[in-house]
Amino acid sequence: MIKLAAGLALLSACIPPITDKPMYVNPELPYTQQAQIWDSAFPEGAAIMREYASIPMAKWFNTDPAAYLSRVPTGQVPIIVMYNIPNRDCGTQFSAGGASSNEEYKQFVDSVARAISDPDTIIILEPDALADLDCLPDTLKWERLGLLKYALDTLPARVYIDGGNPRWQSYLTMAQRLNWLGNPNFVLNTSYYETTNVNIMYGTAISNYTNGAHFVIDTSRNGVPPVDDQFCNPPNRMVGQRPTFNTNQPLVDAYLWIKEPGGSDGECNRGEPPAGHWWPVRALELWWGP
């Protein structure tokens, strides 16, 4: 058994990354500005904010990303999140919103496609859209699947459609939904807190039923195992593994920071700001951990 384990470890160490390019560091997140605010009164916090500012993280869009992508230096990989599906978050929850019509959504997809100049660009496609299908009536379910398929067929990039997280839908349910879309690559744990190892097991189970589809994992806030199913700014969590393409896992293309630490999950029970709004205290909580 020891020899077998050693052999598997050696094999995994030889897995090449999907690209040798570095990930682009998003300068439009609020960490640097927060550091400047805290420089005199709270230098320890300012130092943490500057460390955050050095880490590649995704940029979320519900409008044309052309201006942002045009600023990415040649040879660096931007990571963007498309978050504009109609009836987003079931239309009633913390992140409700999205395009007002199917045609408007297709125009959004087309604008993203036009803005992409590097096929190594990573796109996280519509967090929650597949896992949350159950909240829609049947007609809207099939309309949503059609829109997601349109995006998958249109975008000239490395696209990973959101596959939820291990505590949401069963792996067979998610595999079936990915089958409907032609077994695209997928992303797990977006804006959630489940550990990397659990996501690898869940994603591997899905991959077994989706013709070997690859996946990426959001590790931005999964540094400690969750003790419950809380998803809205739960206490006692911590940042996870830094972003990398070197996962040494044959099916895992990258560990990414998709949800920036310090971005609120919604208005829960501690006086939090609305979903997606900046909350610097939360960023410190996640850096320090339990």
C-alpha positions in Angstrom: 0.0 0.0 0.0 2.9 2.4 0.8 4.4 1.8 -2.6 1.1 2.3 -4.3 0.5 5.6 -2.5 4.0 6.8 -3.4 3.4 5.9 -7.0 0.1 7.8 -7.1 1.8 10.8 -5.4 4.5 10.8 -8.1 1.9 10.5 -10.9 -0.1 13.5 -9.5 3.0 15.6 -9.2 3.6 15.2 -13.0 0.1 16.6 -14.0 0.8 19.7 -16.0 -1.3 22.9 -15.3 -3.8 24.0 -17.9 -1.6 27.0 -18.6 1.7 28.4 -17.5 0.4 32.0 -17.6 0.0 33.8 -14.2 -3.5 34.8 -13.1 -4.3 38.5 -13.3 -4.6 40.4 -10.1 -7.8 42.4 -10.1 -6.9 46.0 -9.0 -10.6 47.0 -8.7 -11.3 45.3 -5.4 -11.4 47.6 -2.3 -8.4 46.2 -0.4 -5.9 48.8 -1.4 -8.3 51.6 -0.6 -9.1 50.1 2.7 -5.4 49.8 3.5 -5.0 53.5 2.9 -7.9 54.3 5.2 -6.4 52.1 8.0 -2.7 53.0 7.5 -2.4 55.3 10.5 -5.1 54.1 12.9 -4.9 50.3 12.2 -1.5 49.4 10.5 -2.0 45.6 11.2 -5.3 45.6 9.4 -3.8 47.7 6.6 -1.0 45.2 6.1 -3.6 42.4 5.8 -5.5 44.4 3.2 -2.4 44.8 1.1 -1.7 41.1 1.3 -5.2 40.5 0.0 -4.6 43.0 -2.8 -1.7 40.9 -4.1 -3.9 37.7 -4.6 -5.6 37.0 -7.9 -9.4 37.1 -7.6 -12.3 37.1 -9.9 -14.3 40.1 -11.1 -18.1 39.7 -11.3 -20.1 41.2 -14.2 -23.6 41.7 -15.3 -22.6 44.2 -18.0 -20.1 44.3 -20.8 -16.6 43.5 -19.4 -14.7 44.9 -22.4 -13.1 47.9 -20.5 -11.9 45.6 -17.7 -10.5 42.9 -20.0 -8.7 45.5 -22.2 -6.5 46.4 -19.2 -5.3 42.9 -18.6 -1.6 42.6 -19.7 -0.8 40.1 -22.5 0.2 36.8 -21.0 -1.9 37.0 -17.8 -5.2 35.1 -17.3 -8.2 37.1 -16.1 -11.0 35.4 -14.2 -14.4 36.8 -14.6 -17.8 35.7 -13.3 -20.9 36.1 -15.5 -23.8 36.8 -13.1 -26.8 38.0 -15.0 -29.1 35.1 -15.6 -32.9 36.0 -15.6 -34.7 35.3 -12.3 -31.3 35.1 -10.6 -31.3 33.6 -7.1 -35.0 32.7 -7.6 -36.0 36.3 -7.8 -36.5 36.5 -4.0 -33.3 35.8 -2.2 -30.3 37.9 -1.2 -28.9 38.1 -4.8 -32.1 38.5 -6.7 -31.8 40.3 -10.1 -30.5 39.5 -13.5 -31.4 40.3 -17.1 -35.0 41.4 -17.7 -35.4 39.0 -20.6 -33.9 36.1 -22.5 -32.9 38.4 -25.4 -31.2 40.8 -23.0 -29.2 37.9 -21.5 -28.1 36.7 -25.0 -26.9 40.3 -25.7 -24.9 40.2 -22.5 -23.3 36.9 -23.5 -22.5 38.3 -27.0 -20.8 41.3 -25.4 -18.7 39.1 -23.2 -17.7 37.0 -26.2 -16.6 40.1 -28.1 -14.5 41.3 -25.2 -12.4 38.1 -25.0 -9.1 38.2 -26.8 -7.3 35.4 -25.0 -8.8 31.9 -25.1 -7.2 31.2 -21.7 -9.6 33.7 -20.1 -11.5 31.8 -17.3 -15.2 32.4 -17.1 -17.3 31.3 -14.2 -20.7 30.9 -15.6 -23.7 31.9 -13.6 -23.3 30.9 -9.9 -26.4 29.0 -8.6 -28.1 28.9 -11.9 -28.0 25.1 -12.2 -28.3 24.1 -8.6 -31.2 26.5 -8.1 -33.3 25.2 -11.0 -35.8 23.7 -8.5 -37.2 27.1 -7.6 -38.4 27.7 -11.2 -41.5 26.5 -13.0 -40.8 23.9 -15.7 -41.1 26.4 -18.6 -38.5 28.7 -17.0 -36.2 25.8 -16.2 -35.9 24.9 -19.9 -35.5 28.5 -20.8 -32.7 28.8 -18.4 -31.0 25.7 -19.7 -31.3 27.1 -23.2 -29.6 30.3 -22.1 -26.8 28.5 -20.4 -26.3 26.3 -23.5 -26.2 29.5 -25.6 -23.5 30.9 -23.4 -21.5 27.6 -23.5 -21.7 27.5 -27.3 -20.8 31.2 -27.7 -18.0 32.1 -25.3 -14.4 31.6 -26.7 -12.8 31.0 -23.4 -12.2 28.4 -20.7 -15.8 28.3 -19.3 -16.7 26.5 -16.1 -20.4 26.5 -15.4 -21.4 26.6 -11.7 -22.2 23.2 -10.2 -23.2 24.3 -6.7 -21.5 22.7 -3.7 -21.5 19.3 -2.0 -24.2 20.3 0.6 -26.7 21.4 -2.0 -27.7 18.9 -4.7 -26.6 15.3 -5.0 -23.8 14.5 -7.4 -26.3 12.5 -9.6 -28.6 15.5 -9.8 -25.8 17.8 -10.8 -24.4 15.3 -13.2 -27.8 15.0 -14.9 -28.1 18.7 -15.3 -24.6 18.9 -16.8 -25.6 16.1 -19.1 -28.4 18.2 -20.4 -25.9 20.8 -21.4 -23.4 18.5 -23.1 -21.2 17.8 -20.1 -19.3 21.1 -19.8 -16.5 21.7 -17.3 -17.8 23.0 -14.1 -17.0 25.0 -10.9 -17.7 24.0 -7.3 -18.0 25.9 -4.0 -18.6 29.4 -5.5 -19.2 31.7 -2.6 -19.4 28.8 -0.2 -17.3 27.3 2.6 -16.9 23.5 2.0 -13.4 22.2 2.2 -11.3 21.4 -0.8 -11.1 17.7 -0.1 -14.8 17.3 0.1 -15.2 19.3 -3.1 -12.7 17.1 -4.9 -14.7 14.0 -3.9 -18.0 15.5 -4.9 -16.6 16.8 -8.2 -15.0 13.5 -9.0 -18.3 11.7 -8.5 -20.0 14.2 -10.9 -17.1 13.8 -13.4 -17.7 10.1 -13.4 -21.1 10.7 -14.8 -20.3 13.6 -17.2 -17.8 12.0 -19.5 -14.8 13.0 -17.4 -15.6 16.8 -17.2 -12.9 18.8 -15.4 -13.7 21.3 -12.6 -12.3 24.2 -10.6 -12.9 25.0 -6.9 -13.5 28.3 -5.1 -11.1 28.1 -2.2 -11.4 31.7 -1.1 -13.2 31.0 2.2 -12.9 27.3 2.9 -9.9 27.1 5.1 -11.7 25.3 8.0 -14.3 22.6 7.8 -17.9 24.0 8.2 -19.9 22.7 11.1 -23.3 23.4 9.6 -25.0 24.4 6.4 -24.9 28.2 7.0 -24.2 30.0 3.8 -24.7 33.7 4.8 -21.6 35.2 6.4 -21.2 32.3 8.9 -18.8 32.9 11.8 -15.6 30.8 12.4 -14.5 30.5 8.8 -11.2 31.2 7.2 -9.6 31.9 3.8 -8.4 28.7 2.0 -5.6 27.8 -0.4 -4.2 30.5 -2.6 -5.2 30.5 -6.3 -3.1 28.2 -8.5 -3.2 26.1 -11.6 -0.9 23.6 -10.0 -3.5 21.4 -8.2 -1.8 18.0 -8.7 -5.3 16.6 -9.2 -6.1 15.2 -12.6 -9.6 16.5 -12.8 -9.1 19.8 -11.0 -7.9 22.6 -13.3 -7.4 25.3 -10.7 -8.1 26.5 -7.2 -9.5 30.0 -7.5 -10.7 32.9 -5.3 -14.0 33.6 -7.0 -15.9 35.2 -4.1 -13.6 37.9 -2.6 -13.1 37.7 1.2 -14.9 40.7 2.6 -17.8 40.7 0.1 -21.0 40.2 2.1 -23.2 37.1 1.4 -26.3 39.1 2.3 -28.2 40.7 5.2 -28.3 37.9 7.7 -28.2 38.6 11.5 -25.1 40.6 12.4 -26.0 43.9 10.7 -24.3 42.8 7.5 -24.4 44.9 4.3 -26.4 43.6 1.3 -25.0 40.8 -0.8 -21.8 41.7 -2.7 -21.2 44.9 -0.7 -17.8 45.5 0.9 -17.5 44.5 4.6 -13.9 45.0 5.8 -14.5 43.4 9.2 -15.5 40.2 7.4 -12.2 40.2 5.5 -10.3 40.4 8.8 -12.4 37.6 10.3 -11.6 35.3 7.4 -7.9 36.1 7.5 -7.5 35.4 11.1 -9.9 32.4 11.3 -11.6 30.9 14.3 
